[in-house]
């Protein structure tokens, strides 16, 4: 299920305004769990990348409990003829039937094409979901700058 950015913003504004009113009245204080819901997707699904060889970049995505990364929503972008192929790990075995999700830390390898050495960047785009709330965050991206010997 994909929720529009507008729906996410409306729900967030309603929840935050309600919480603000209750907090102002001294009736509620946000718990750490409630505050974590409102983290940005790129903060929640912490992403790192490193170039392990001249022709390979590894992207690692953290997946917090009760969250998932949607396999079908991964994209890797670069200048033409830079990416040879992307190697995805097997999907999590504990997922719902019909879903293609990673439920724990995922490591994706991006193999670069042979050639003169590429300059530029490889951009990873991913989308994560909160399984408890049954909502998906807007896609987020992580940019890796290529380094050549």
Order of alpha helices (4+ residues) and beta strands (2+ residues): alpha-alpha-alpha-beta-beta-beta-beta-beta-beta-beta-beta-beta-beta-beta
